[in-house]
Amino acid sequence: MRAAQHGRSTEAEVRAILEEAVKPEGRIKLGSLLADIGGRTKLTDEELTVFEQRDKSPAEPLELK
């Protein structure tokens, strides 16, 4: 009945219910948390330059033998 009220399939409704259960309102999102931490660190321009100049090439996958 709930799926019909929301205009979606039963499977889609179950997915929505599960998503609501694991992502409750008021949760702290990772991006917001990192931005807040970054804002509080008060890095100097010189320190920021170090981060901007880091190696940005893709990491090589780990080989397990």
C-alpha positions in Angstrom: 0.0 0.0 0.0 2.8 2.4 0.9 4.6 1.8 -2.5 1.4 2.6 -4.3 0.9 5.8 -2.3 4.4 6.9 -3.4 3.9 5.7 -7.0 6.7 3.2 -7.1 7.3 -0.6 -7.1 7.4 -2.6 -4.0 11.1 -3.1 -4.5 11.7 0.6 -4.9 9.7 1.2 -1.7 11.7 -1.3 0.2 14.9 0.3 -1.0 13.6 3.7 0.1 12.7 2.4 3.5 16.2 0.8 4.0 17.9 4.0 2.8 15.9 6.1 5.4 16.8 3.6 8.1 20.6 3.8 7.5 20.7 7.5 6.6 18.8 9.2 9.4 18.1 12.9 9.4 20.7 15.0 11.2 23.6 12.7 10.3 26.9 14.4 9.6 27.9 14.1 5.9 31.6 13.3 5.3 32.1 16.3 2.9 30.6 18.7 5.4 32.7 17.3 8.2 35.9 17.6 6.1 35.1 21.1 5.1 34.6 22.0 8.7 37.9 20.5 9.8 39.6 22.3 6.9 38.2 25.6 8.0 39.4 25.1 11.5 43.0 24.2 10.6 43.8 27.7 9.4 46.6 26.5 7.1 48.9 29.2 5.7 49.2 29.8 1.9 52.5 27.9 2.0 51.0 24.9 3.6 48.1 24.9 1.1 50.6 25.0 -1.8 52.1 21.7 -0.5 48.7 20.0 -0.8 48.1 21.4 -4.3 51.5 20.2 -5.6 51.1 16.6 -4.4 51.3 13.7 -6.8 47.8 13.4 -8.4 48.6 10.3 -10.5 46.3 7.4 -10.0 47.4 4.9 -7.3 48.6 1.5 -8.5 46.5 -1.4 -7.4 48.0 -3.7 -4.8 49.2 -7.1 -6.0 48.5 -9.9 -3.7 50.5 -13.1 -4.4 
